[in-house]
Amino acid sequence: MSSKISRRRFLETGAIAAAGLTVVPSSVLGKSMGYTAPSDKLNIAGVGVGGMGFANLKNLESQNIVGLCDVDWKYSQRVFDYFPKAKKYYDYRKMYEELGKSIDAVVVATADHTHALIAAEAMTMGKHVYVQKPLTHSVYESRLLTNLAKKHKVATSMGNQGSSGPGVRQVIDWISDGQIGEVTRVETFTDRPIWPQGLMTPQKADKVPSTLNWDLFIGPANNRPFNNIYHPWNWRGWWDFGTGALGDMACHILHPVFKGLNLGYPTKVQGSSTMLLNDCAPNAQMVKYVFPQRDNLPRVGMPEVEVYWYDGGLVPMRPEGVPAGKNLNDQGGGVIFHGTKDTLICGCYGVNPWLVSGRKPSSPKTQREVTLSHEMDWVRACKETPSNRVETASPFSEAGPFNEMVVMGVLAVRLQSLNQELEWDGENMRFTNIPADATIRTIIEDGFKITDGHPTFNKTWTEPVNAVEYANELIKHTYKNGYQLPAMP
């Protein structure tokens, strides 16, 4: 078919023939209309490419990698060398400005606190987005990306690659088939953190490397002097930049729980941890979520369920019937579903599910099998029209609400000094039972020392602040340094 055929003529003469096509060739409709043929390659830009972003881009190297953006060019040099044809940038805004018209899709793998900014701007430009987990740093940001994806009809995926694996599908099928009965309690854990946490704020500033743009790394967060403890990679443990072990790993470990039990917003949450410092995530923490009763499935009920999270070396008690000596940590963590008929256990990413009874049920498969890599399944979705698109394994319509659950756990830990179970209004993104006059203080320095053989504590605390205002800031951040999110659709 001639590429010069008009769109109107094509629609008039070829609509019936094209009705069965998932994607209309770009030679017919033109890339300017947002259509890309399956045989065409996407033009992909990466933002935050020095770490996990590099692994994502290597899984996408069959496409055109046209732009690479990172605030640290030394950390990213191997990526620049691997994709020598791609243009290099420090600032994603400049890359969008210069390459925006030629970019089809964007991969975001920066520090957690800038995910929402970079992805939201890309989506408002009509670009497909793949965002590393956790999807966002806050509850509000998760809701925003969910709504922007719906509004702009772009293909989306969160980087919780286990959602594309067979383990998650097996867990969901066993639960929906009633193989373990009703689930009223789930326990989950990870062996993270494997980076430093529980640290006091550094008292000295290190020299900023010439290859690092520290101001761009800070982005919308509070300004602070550079220290080598923050970057590279160790930013995960610092509240301004990351979400600790919970944010890092719960998007992998809790995914079969969220999806298998059809969870939505929790109604209650509470957290506990080792010493909670003002700036840094604790060494170990526990979170309890309570989810209300959901609509029953054809073969199993969905009663109220409690979901527990442990990290930093803490693990649940071993269920009765688990063989002695069997390590429940499988690839970085584990999940225990306590059912009325059986106990189901799987590892991180949903891998290797098994029943404590030893049964190996043959349940009907209800979940779509993903035969491509997690990243290439997103590429497939990018190339399909919105009306005919088969969603990815972790689209923002699911990953957004799921990520709200994950960062709710962070809120519970950071608000633990209120000494109460927190009640959550998910629809309106607010706590409903924090007393209006309650205050929050956090520890700046522990002040621990030994005097005459005895331990003494002289903690330095922040000034008390209103707890409702403190919680609201955690739910929806006030962006600094001139950064701003688009309005909520």
DOKOLKOL-843455 format. One record per atom (N, C-alpha, C, CB): residue in one letter; x, y, z. Coordinates in steps of 0.2 Angstrom, whole numbers, plus 5000, padded with zeros to 4 digits. Glycine has a CB too. Layout:
<rs>
aXYZ/...
</rs>
This chain:
<rs>
m500449945000/m500050005000/m500450065000/m499550005006/s500350114996/s500750174995/s500650215002/s500450214990/s501250245004/s501250285010/s500950345009/s502050295012/k500750365003/k500450425001/k499750425002/k500650454994/i499450365003/i498750365003/i498450405009/i498450295004/s497950445008/s497650485013/s497350445019/s497150535010/r497350475025/r497050435030/r496250425029/r497150475037/r495950475026/r495250475025/r495050415020/r494950535022/r495550415015/r495350355010/r495550295013/r495850375003/f496050285017/f496150225020/f495550195024/f496750225024/l495350245028/l494750235033/l494150215029/l494550285037/e494050245023/e493450225019/e493450165015/e493350285013/t494150145013/t494150085009/t494450025012/t494650095003/g494850035018/g495149985021/g494949965028/g495849995021/a494449995031/a494249995038/a494049915039/a493650035039/i493749885035/i493449815036/i494049775036/i492949795030/a494549785031/a495149735031/a495549745037/a495549755025/a495649815039/a496049825045/a495749815052/a496249895045/a495149795052/a494749785058/a495049735063/a494049765057/g495349685059/g495649625063/g496349645065/g495649565059/l496649695063/l497349715065/l497349745072/l497649765060/t497849725076/t497949755082/t498249825081/t498349715087/v498749825076/v499149895075/v499049915068/v499849885077/v498849975066/v498849995060/v499550015058/v498350055059/p499849995052/p500550015050/p500650095050/p500649985043/s501250115052/s501350185053/s501450215046/s502050195057/s501550165041/s501650195034/s500950215031/s501950135029/v500450195034/v499750215033/v499550275036/v499250155034/l499650275043/l499350325047/l499850375049/l499050295053/g500550355049/g501050405050/g501150405058/g500850475048/k501850415059/k502050415066/k501750475070/k502750415067/s501650535066/s501350595069/s500750575073/s501350645064/m500350525071/m499750505074/m499850465080/m499250485069/g500450445081/g500550405087/g500550325086/g500150425092/y500550305080/y500450235078/y501150215076/y499950225073/t501350155078/t501950125076/t501850045074/t502550125082/a502050035069/a501949965066/a502349915070/a502149955059/p502149855071/p502549795074/p503249795072/p502149735074/s503349805065/s503949795062/s504449855063/s503949785055/d504149905066/d504549965067/d504849965074/d504150035066/k505450005075/k505750005081/k505550065085/k506450005080/l505450065091/l505250125095/l505950165096/l504950105102/n505850225097/n506350275099/n506250285106/n506350345095/i506750255110/i506750255117/i507250295120/i506750185120/a507050335125/a507550375129/a507550345136/a507350455130/g508150345140/g508250325146/g508450385151/g508750265147/v508050385157/v508250435162/v508450395168/v507650485163/g509050405170/g509350375176/g509650305173/g508850365182/v510150305170/v510350245166/v510950215170/v510550265159/g511250235175/g511950215177/g511850145181/g512250265182/g511250135184/g511150075188/g510650025185/g510850095195/m510050015188/m509549975185/m509349995178/m508949965190/g509350055177/g509150075170/g509550045165/g509250155170/f510150035166/f510650005161/f510349935159/f511349995163/a510149895165/a509849825163/a509249825159/a509749795170/n508849875161/n508249885157/n508349905150/n507749945160/l508849945148/l508949965142/l509349915138/l509450025142/k509749875141/k510049815137/k509449765135/k510549775142/n508949755139/n508349715137/n507949745132/n507949695143/l508049815130/l507749845125/l508149865119/l507449915128/e508749835119/e509249855114/e509049835106/e509949825115/s508549795106/s508249785099/s507849845096/s507749725099/q507749895101/q507449955098/q507950005097/q506849975104/n507750065096/n508250125095/n508250165101/n507950175089/i508850155105/i509050195111/i509350265108/i509450155116/v508850315109/v509050375106/v509350435110/v508550405102/g509150425117/g509350475122/g509550445128/g508850525123/l510050465132/l510250435138/l510350495143/l510950395138/c510050495148/c510050555153/c510250525160/c509450595154/d510750555163/d510950535170/d511350595173/d511450475170/v511250605180/v511550665183/v512250645184/v511250675190/d512550585184/d513250565185/d513550525179/d513250515191/w513950565175/w514150535169/w514750485170/w514450595165/k515050495176/k515550435177/k515250375178/k516050455183/y514750375183/y514350315184/y514050285178/y513850325189/s513850325173/s513550305167/s513950295161/s512950355166/q514550305162/q515050305156/q514950235152/q515750315158/r514950175156/r514850115152/r514250105148/r514850055158/v513750145150/v513050145147/v513150185140/v512550175151/f513450245141/f513650285135/f514050245130/f513950355137/d514550205133/d514950175128/d514550115125/d515550145132/y514050085128/y513650035126/y513150055120/y513249995131/f512950115121/f512450145116/f512750215113/f511750165119/p513250205109/p513650265107/p513250315102/p514250245103/k512750285099/k512350335095/k511850375099/k512050285090/a511750355105/a511250395109/a511550465111/a510950355115/k511150515111/k511350585113/k511350585121/k510850635111/k511850615124/k511950615131/k511650675134/k512650605133/y511350675140/y511150735144/y511150725151/y510350745142/y511250775155/y511250785162/y510550795164/y511650835165/d510150835161/d509450855163/d508950825158/d509450935163/y508450795161/y507950755157/y507550815154/y507550715161/r507450875157/r507050925154/r507350945147/r506950985158/k508050955147/k508350975141/k508250915135/k509050985142/m508350855138/m508250795133/m507550795130/m508350735136/y507050805134/y506350815132/y506250865127/y505850815137/e506550925128/e506550985124/e506850975117/e506851045127/e507450935117/e507750935111/e507550865107/e508550925112/l507350815110/l507250755107/l506450735107/l507650695110/g506050775111/g505350765112/g504950735106/g505050815115/k505050765100/k504650745095/k504850685092/k504650805089/s505450665093/s505650595090/s505650535095/s506450605088/i505550555101/i505450505106/i504750465106/i505650525113/d504750405106/d504150365107/d503950345114/d504150305103/a504550335118/a504450305125/a505050315129/a504350225124/v504950315136/v505450335140/v505450285146/v505250405143/v506050265148/v506250225153/v506450265159/v506750165152/v506150265165/v506350305171/v506650255176/v505750345173/a507250265178/a507550225183/a508050265188/a508050165180/t507750325189/t508150375194/t508050355201/t507950445192/a508250395206/a508050385213/a507350395213/a508450435217/d507050365218/d506350365219/d505950435219/d506150325225/h506250485222/h505950545223/h505850585216/h506350585228/t506150565211/t506050595204/t505650555199/t506750615202/h505450495201/h505050455196/h504450485194/h504850385200/a504050515198/a503450545196/a503550605192/a503050565202/l503950645193/l504150705189/l504250685182/l504650745192/i504750645181/i504950625175/i504450585171/i505650585175/a504150545174/a503650505170/a503050545169/a503450445175/a502750585173/a502250635172/a502350675166/a502050675178/e502850705166/e503050755160/e503050715153/e503650785161/a503350655154/a503350615148/a502650595145/a503750545149/m502150575150/m501550555148/m501150615146/m501150525154/t501250675148/t500850725146/t501050745139/t500950795150/m501650725137/m501950735130/m501650675125/m502650735130/g501350625128/g501050575124/g501550515124/g500850595118/k502050515128/k502550455128/k502350405132/k503250485129/h502450345130/h502450285134/h502950285139/h502450215129/v502850255145/v503350255150/v503350185154/v503150305155/y504050175155/y504150115159/y504550145165/y504650065155/v504350135171/v504550165177/v504850105182/v504050215181/q505450115185/q505650065189/q505250065196/q506450075191/k505250015200/k504950015206/k505350045211/k504749935208/p505150075217/p504350085217/p504150135212/p504250105224/l503550135210/l503250175205/l503450245207/l502550165204/t503250265213/t503350335215/t503550335223/t502650375214/h503650395225/h503950415232/h503350425237/h504450465232/s502750435234/s502250455238/s501550425236/s502150535239/v501050425240/v500350405238/v500050445233/v499950405244/y500150515234/y499850565229/y500150555222/y499950635231/e500850545222/e501150535215/e500950475212/e501950535216/s500750415216/s500550355213/s499850365209/s500450305218/r499450405213/r498750415210/r498750455204/r498350455216/l499250505204/l499350555198/l499550515192/l499850605200/l500050465193/l500250435187/l499750385184/l500850395189/t499350355189/t498750315187/t498250355183/t498450285193/n498150415185/n497650455181/n497850475175/n497350505186/l498550495175/l498850525168/l498850465163/l499550545170/a499050405165/a499050355160/a498350335157/a499250285164/k497850345161/k497150335159/k496950395154/k496650335165/k497150455156/k496950515152/k497350505145/k497150575155/h497950495145/h498350505139/h498450435135/h499050525141/k498150385138/k498050315134/k498750295132/k497550325128/v499250305136/v499950275134/v500050205137/v500450325136/a500550165134/a500650105137/a501150115143/a501050055132/t501050085148/t501450095155/t501650025158/t501050135160/s502150025162/s502349965165/s502849985171/s502749915161/m502749955177/m503149965182/m503649905182/m502849965189/g504249925184/g504849875184/g504849825189/g505449915184/n504249795191/n504249735195/n504149675191/n503649735200/q504749655189/q504849605183/q504449535185/q505549595181/g504449525191/g504049455193/g503349455191/g504149445201/s503049515190/s502349505187/s502349475180/s502049575187/s502849475177/s502849435170/s503049365171/s503349475166/g503249345177/g503449275178/g502949225179/g503949275183/p503049155179/p502549105180/p502349095187/p502749045177/g502749115192/g502649105199/g502049145201/g503249125203/v502049205199/v501449255201/v500749225198/v501549325199/r500849205192/r500249175189/r499949115192/r500349165181/q500449075194/q500249005198/q499949025204/q500848965199/v500249075208/v499949095215/v499249115214/v500349145218/i499149155209/i498449185208/i497949135206/i498449245202/d498149085202/d497749035199/d497548985205/d498048995194/w498048965209/w497848925215/w497348955220/w498548905219/i497449025221/i497049055226/i496349065223/i497349125227/s496249085216/s495649095213/s495249035212/s495749135207/d495648975212/d495248905211/d495048875218/d495748865208/g495248915223/g495048895230/g495448835233/g494348865230/q496048835230/q496548775233/q496748785240/q497148775228/i496848845242/i497048855249/i496448885254/i497648895249/g495848885251/g495348915255/g495348995255/g495248885261/e494949015260/e494949085262/e495649105265/e494349105266/v495849165263/v496549195266/v496349255271/v497049215261/t496549245277/t496349295282/t497049325285/t495949275288/r497649295283/r498249325285/r498749305280/r498449295292/v499249355279/v499749345274/v500349375278/v499649375267/e500949345278/e501549365280/e502149365275/e501849325286/t502449425275/t502949435269/t503649465272/t502749485264/f504149445269/f504849475272/f505349475266/f505049425277/t505849515267/t506449525263/t507049525267/t506349585258/d507549505264/d508249505267/d508549575266/d508649445265/r508249625263/r508549685262/r508449725269/r508249725256/p508749785270/p509249815266/p509949785265/p509249885268/i510249795260/i510949775259/i511349835257/i510949725253/w511049895258/w511449955258/w511349985265/w511150005253/p511750035267/p511750065274/p511050095276/p512350115275/q510750075281/q510250115284/q510350125292/q509550075283/g509850165295/g509950175302/g510550225303/g510050115306/l510650265299/l511250315299/l511050385301/l511650315293/m511450415305/m511350485307/m511550535301/m511650505313/t511250585300/t511450635295/t512150655295/t511050695295/p512550645289/p513250665289/p513350735292/p513550655282/q513850745295/q514050815298/q514550855293/q514350815305/k514850815289/k515250855284/k515050845277/k515950825285/a515250895273/a515150885266/a515750865262/a514950955263/d515650815257/d516150795253/d516150835246/d516050725251/k516750835243/k516750875237/k516350835232/k517550875234/v515950875228/v515550855223/v515950835217/v515050905221/p515950775215/p516350755209/p516150795203/p516250675207/s516650805198/s516550845193/s516050815188/s517250865189/t515950755188/t515550725183/t514850715186/t515750655182/l514750745192/l514050735195/l513750805196/l514150705202/n513150805193/n512750865194/n512250855201/n512250885188/w512550875206/w512150865213/w511450905213/w512550885219/d511450965210/d510850995211/d510250965207/d510951065208/l510450935201/l509950895197/l509750825201/l510250875190/f510250795205/f510050735209/f509550755214/f510750705212/i509750815218/i509250835223/i508550845220/i509550905226/g508550885214/g507850895211/g507350925215/g507550825209/p506750895217/p506250925221/p506350915228/p505550895219/a506850885230/a506950875238/a507250935241/a507350815239/n507350935248/n507650985251/n508450985250/n507550975259/n508651045249/n509351045247/n509851025253/n509551125246/r510350985252/r510850965257/r511550955254/r510550895260/p512050965258/p512750955255/p512850885253/p513250975260/f513250885247/f513450815245/f513850775250/f513750815238/n513650715251/n514150665254/n514150605251/n513850655262/n514650565251/n514750505247/n514350445249/n515450485247/i514050455255/i513550405258/i512850405254/i513450415265/y512750465251/y512050465247/y512150435240/y511850535247/h512650445237/h512750425230/h513450395228/h512550485225/p513450345224/p512850315220/p512550255224/p513150285214/w511950245223/w511550185225/w511350185232/w511950125224/n511750215237/n511550205244/n510950255245/n512150225248/w510750295240/w510150345242/w509550305244/w510050385235/r509450245243/r508850205244/r508650215252/r508950135242/g509150215256/g509050215263/g508850285266/g509650195267/w508850345262/w508750405264/w508050435262/w509350455261/w507650455267/w506950465266/w506850515260/w506650495272/d507250565260/d507150615254/d507250595247/d507650675255/f507650535247/f507750505240/f507450445239/f508450505239/g507350405244/g507150335243/g506650315248/g507750285244/t506450255248/t505950225252/t506150165256/t505250205248/g506750155257/g507050105261/g506950035258/g506750105268/a507049985263/a506949915260/a506249895258/a507149865266/l505749925262/l505049915260/l504849945253/l504549955265/g505050005251/g504950025244/g505349985239/g505050105244/d505949965241/d506349935236/d506049865234/d507049925238/m505849825239/m505749755238/m504949735238/m506049715243/a504549775242/a503849765242/a503449755235/a503449805247/c503749795231/c503449795224/c503549725221/c503649855220/h504049695223/h504149625220/h503749575224/h504949605220/i503849585231/i503649525236/i502849535237/i503949535242/l502549595237/l501849595239/l501449595232/l501749665242/h501749595227/h501349595220/h500849535220/h501749595214/p501049465221/p500549415221/p500049415226/p500949345221/v500249455232/v499749465237/v499149515235/v500049485244/f499449575232/f498949625230/f498449595224/f499349685228/k498749565220/k498449535214/k498049475215/k498849525208/g498349425219/g497949365220/g497349375225/g498449315223/l497349425229/l496849435234/l496449495232/l497149445241/n496549525226/n496149575224/n496049635229/n495349555222/l496649655232/l496649705237/l496549775234/l497349705241/g496349815238/g496249885235/g496649935241/g495549905235/y496249975243/y496550025248/y496449985255/y496150095249/p497049985259/p496949965266/p496550015270/p497649955269/t496249985275/t495850035280/t496150045286/t495149995282/k496650005288/k497050025294/k497850005292/k496849985300/v498250035296/v498950025295/v499350045301/v499250055289/q499850005303/q500250025309/q500949995307/q500050005315/g501450035310/g502150015309/g502550015315/g502450065304/s503149985315/s503649975320/s504349965318/s503449925326/s504849985321/s505449985318/s506049985324/s505650035313/t506649975322/t507149995326/t507250075326/t507849965323/m507750105330/m507650175331/m507550215324/m508350195334/l507050255324/l506850295319/l507150365319/l506050305318/l507650375314/l507950435313/l507650485308/l508750425311/n507750545309/n507450595305/n507550585297/n507650665307/d508150575295/d508350575288/d508450505285/d508950605287/c508550455289/c508750385286/c508250335289/c509450365288/a508050285284/a507650235286/a507950185291/a507450185279/p507550155295/p507850115301/p508150045298/p507250095305/n508550015302/n508849955301/n508349895299/n509349935306/a507849895303/a507349845302/a506649875304/a507449785307/q506149845301/q505449875302/q504949815301/q505349935297/m504349825304/m503749785303/m503149835301/m503649745309/v502749805297/v502149845295/v501549795295/v502149885288/k500949815298/k500349775297/k499849815294/k500049755305/y499549785288/y499049815285/y498349775286/y499149815277/v497849815286/v497149775286/v496749795280/v496749795293/f496549755276/f496149765270/f495449735272/f496449725264/p494949775270/p494249755271/p494049695266/p493749815270/q493449665268/q493149615264/q493049635257/q492449585267/r493249595252/r493149615245/r492549565242/r493749605241/d492349575236/d491849535232/d492149465232/d491749565225/n491749415233/n491949345233/n492149325225/n491449295235/l492649285224/l492749255218/l492249195217/l493449235217/p492149165211/p491749105210/p491849045215/p491649085203/r492549035216/r492648975220/r492948995227/r493248945216/v493049055229/v493249065235/v493049135238/v494049065235/g492949145244/g492749205247/g493449245248/g492449195254/m493249315249/m493849365250/m493649405257/m493849415244/p493749375263/p493649405269/p494149455271/p493549355274/e494049495276/e494549545278/e495149505279/e494249575285/v495749535277/v496349505278/v496949555281/v496649485271/e497349525285/e497949555288/e498549535284/e497949545295/v498949585282/v499549575278/v500149605282/v499449605271/y500649565284/y501149585288/y501849595283/y501249535293/w502249645285/w502849645281/w503449655286/w502849715277/y503949615285/y504549615289/y505149625285/y504649545293/d505649665287/d506349675284/d506849685289/d506249735279/g507449685286/g508049705290/g508249645294/g507949755295/g508149585292/g508249515296/g507749495300/g508849535300/l507149525301/l506549505304/l506149455299/l506149555307/v505949405302/v505549355298/v504949325302/v506049295295/p504449305298/p503849275302/p504049215305/p503249265297/m503649195310/m503749125313/m503549075308/m503249115319/r503849015308/r503848965303/r503148935304/r504348915304/p502748925299/p502048895299/p502148815301/p501748895292/e501648795304/e501648715306/e501648675299/e501048705310/g502048625299/g502148585293/g502648595289/g501448585290/v503048655289/v503548675285/v504148625287/v503748745286/p504548595283/p505048545285/p505648585289/p505348515279/a505848555294/a506448585297/a507048595293/a506648535303/g507348655294/g507948665290/g507848695283/g508348605288/k507148705281/k506948735274/k507048805275/k506348705272/n507448845271/n507448915271/n506848945267/n508148935269/l506448985270/l505949015266/l506149075262/l505349035271/n506749095263/n507049155259/n507249125252/n507649185262/d506849145247/d506949125240/d507049185236/d506349075238/q507649195234/q507849245229/q507749315233/q507449245223/g507849325239/g507749385242/g507249395247/g507849435237/g506749345248/g506149355252/g505649305251/g505849425251/g505149315254/g504649255254/g503949285256/g504749205258/v503449245254/v502749265256/v502349195258/v502349285249/i501949205264/i501649145267/i500849165267/i501849135274/f500449135263/f499749145263/f499449085267/f499449135255/h499149115273/h498849065278/h498049055275/h498849095285/g497949005272/g497248985270/g496848935275/g497248955263/t496248935274/t495848895278/t495948815276/t495148915278/k496148805270/k496248735268/k496948715268/k495948725261/d497448765266/d498148745265/d498548815266/d498248715258/t499148805267/t499648865267/t500048865261/t500148855273/l500048925257/l500448935251/l501048975252/l499948965245/i501648955250/i502248995251/i502549005244/i502748955256/c502849065243/c503249075237/c503749125239/c502749105231/g504249135234/g504849175235/g504749245233/g505449145232/c505249285233/c505249355230/c505049345223/c505849385231/y504749395220/y504549395213/y503949335212/y505049375208/g503749305217/g503249255216/g503549185214/g502749275211/v504149175215/v504449115212/v504349055216/v505249125211/n504349005213/n504348935216/n503748925221/n504948915219/p503148935219/p502648925224/p502548855226/p501948955221/w502348845232/w502248775234/w501748775240/w502848735236/l501448715241/l500948705247/l501248665252/l500248675244/v501148685258/v501448655264/v501148585265/v501248695270/s500548575262/s500248505263/s500648455258/s499548505261/g501048485253/g501348435248/g500948425242/g501548375251/r500348445242/r499948435236/r500148475230/r499148455237/k500048455224/k500248495218/k499648495214/k500848455214/p499148545215/p498548545212/p498648565204/p498048595215/s498148545201/s498148565193/s497548605193/s498048495189/s497648675193/s497148725193/s497148755186/s497248775198/p496548775183/p496448805177/p496848875177/p495748825175/k497148885171/k497548945170/k497149005169/k498148935165/t497149055173/t496649115172/t497049175170/t496249125178/q497749175170/q498149235169/q498449225162/q498649245175/r498549285159/r498849285153/r499549265154/r498849355149/e499849225149/e500549205150/e500949255146/e500649135147/v501449285149/v501949335146/v502549295143/v502149385151/t502549295137/t503149255134/t503749295132/t502849225127/l503649365132/l504249415131/l504549435138/l503949475127/s505149465138/s505349495144/s504949545146/s506149525142/h504949565153/h504549615155/h504649685151/h504749625163/e505249695149/e505249765146/e505049755139/e506049775145/m505149695135/m504849695128/m504149685128/m505249635125/d503849655133/d503049655134/d502849725134/d502849615140/w503149775137/w502949845137/w503049865130/w503449885142/v503549855126/v503649875119/v503049855115/v504349845117/r502949785116/r502349765112/r501749805114/r502149685114/a501549825120/a501049865121/a501049935118/a500949865129/c501649955118/c501750025115/c501550025108/c502550045116/k501649975105/k501549965097/k500849955096/k501949915094/e500449945101/e499749925100/e499249985101/e499449875104/t498749995097/t498350055098/t497950045104/t497750055092/p497750105107/p497450105114/p496850065114/p497250175116/s496450065109/s495850025109/s495949955108/s495350045103/n496449925106/n496649855105/n497149835109/n496749845098/r497449875114/r498049855117/r497849805123/r498249925121/v498349755123/v498349705129/v498749735134/v498549635126/e498549745140/e498949785145/e499549745147/e498549795151/t500049775149/t500649745151/t500549705158/t501249795152/a501049675160/a500949635166/a500849675173/a501549585167/s501149735172/s501049785178/s500949855175/s501749785182/p500349865172/p500149935170/p499949975176/p499549935165/f500050045175/f499950095180/f499250085183/f500050165178/s498750065179/s498050055182/s498050005187/s497550025176/e498549955188/e498649915193/e499249935198/e498749845191/a499749955194/a500349965198/a500350035202/a500949975193/g499850075200/g499750135204/g499450125211/g499350185200/p498850095211/p498550075217/p498950025221/p497850045216/f499349985218/f499749935222/f500349975225/f500049885217/n500650025222/n501150065224/n500950105230/n501450105219/e500250125230/e499950165235/e500050125242/e499250185234/m499850055241/m499950015247/m500650005249/m499649945245/v501150005245/v501849995247/v502050065251/v502249995241/v501950125248/v502150185252/v501750195258/v502150235247/m501150165258/m500750175264/m501150145270/m500050145263/g501450085269/g501950055274/g502450105276/g502249995271/v502750145272/v503250185274/v502950245278/v503550225267/l502350265277/l502050315281/l501850285288/l501350335278/a501650225288/a501550195295/a502150185299/a501350115294/v502750175296/v503350175300/v503550245302/v503950145296/r503550295298/r503750365299/r503250395304/r503750405293/l502650365305/l502150395310/l502050355316/l501450405306/q502550305317/q502450255323/q502450295330/q502950205322/s502750345330/s502750385337/s502050405339/s503250435337/l501550405335/l500950425337/l500650365342/l500450435331/n500950305341/n500750255346/n499950235345/n500850275353/q499750225339/q499050205337/q499050175331/q498650265338/e498550135330/e498350105323/e498050165319/e497850045324/l498350175313/l498050225309/l497550205304/l498650255305/e496950245304/e496450225300/e496450265293/e495750245303/w496350235288/w496550265281/w495950275277/w497050225278/d495850325274/d495350345269/d495650345262/d494950405270/g495650285259/g496050275253/g495850325247/g496050205251/e495150325246/e494850365241/e495050435241/e494050365241/n495150465247/n495350535248/n496050545251/n494850565253/m496450495251/m497150495253/m497250535259/m497550525247/r496950515265/r497050545271/r496950495277/r496550605272/f497250515282/f497150475289/f496550515292/f497750475293/t496150475295/t495550505298/t495550505306/t494950465296/n496050475309/n496050475316/n496650495320/n495950395318/i497050535316/i497550575320/i497350635323/i498150595314/p497350635330/p497150695334/p497350765331/p497350685341/a496950815331/a497150875328/a497750905331/a496550925328/d497750895338/d498350925341/d498950885343/d498050945348/a498950825339/a499550775340/a500150805337/a499350705337/t500750795339/t501350815337/t501850755335/t501650865341/i502250775331/i502850725329/i503450755330/i502750705322/r503950715333/r504650725334/r505050665331/r504850745341/t505650685328/t506050625326/t506750645328/t506050625318/i507150585328/i507850585331/i508350615326/i508050525334/i508650665328/i509250685323/i509850645325/i509350765324/e510050635331/e510650605333/e510450565340/e511250655335/d510750505340/d510550465346/d510950475352/d510650385344/g511550505352/g511850525357/g512050475362/g511450575361/f512150415360/f512350355364/f513050355366/f512150295360/k513250345372/k513950335374/k513950295381/k514250405375/i514550275382/i514650235388/i515050285393/i515050175387/t514750285399/t514950325405/t515050285411/t514550395406/d515650275413/d515850235419/d515550165419/d515550275425/g515550135413/g515350075411/g514550065410/g515550025417/h514250125410/h513450115409/h513250155403/h513150155416/p512850125399/p512550165393/p512150225395/p512150115389/t512250275392/t511850335393/t511550365386/t512250395396/f510950395386/f510650415380/f510550485381/f510050375379/n510750525376/n510550595376/n510350615369/n511150635378/k509750595367/k509550605360/k509450675358/k508950555358/t509550695352/t509350755349/t508750755345/t509950795346/w508250785346/w507650785343/w507450845338/w507050765348/t507050835333/t506850895330/t506350925334/t506550865323/e506150985332/e505651025336/e504950985334/e505651095334/p504450985339/p503850955337/p503450995332/p503450945344/v503150955327/v502750985322/v502050945322/v503050975315/n501550985320/n500850955320/n500850885316/n500351005317/a500550835319/a500650775316/a500150765309/a500350715321/v499650795309/v499150795303/v499550835297/v498550835305/e499850885299/e500250925293/e500850875291/e500450995296/y501150845296/y501750805294/y501550745290/y502050775301/a500950715292/a500750655288/a500550685281/a500150625291/n500150735280/n499950765274/n500550775269/n499550825275/e501150805272/e501750815268/e502050745265/e502250855272/l501950695269/l502150635267/l501750605262/l502250585273/i501050615262/i500650595257/i500650625251/i499850595260/k500750695251/k500850735245/k501350785246/k500150775243/h501950775243/h502550815244/h502450885242/h503150785241/t502750935246/t502851005243/t503551005239/t502851055249/y503451015233/y504051005229/y504551075229/y503950995221/k505151065230/k505651125230/k505951135224/k506151105236/n506351195224/n506851205219/n506451215212/n507351155218/g505851245212/g505551255206/g505251205202/g505951295201/y505251145205/y504951085201/y504151085203/y505251015204/q503851055198/q503051055199/q502750995195/q502751125197/l502350965198/l501950915195/l501350935191/l501650855200/p501150905185/p500550925182/p499950915187/p500450885175/a499350945185/a498750945189/a498450875189/a498250995187/m498150855194/m497850785194/m497250785189/m497550775201/p497250745185/p496650735180/p496050725183/p496750685174/
</rs>
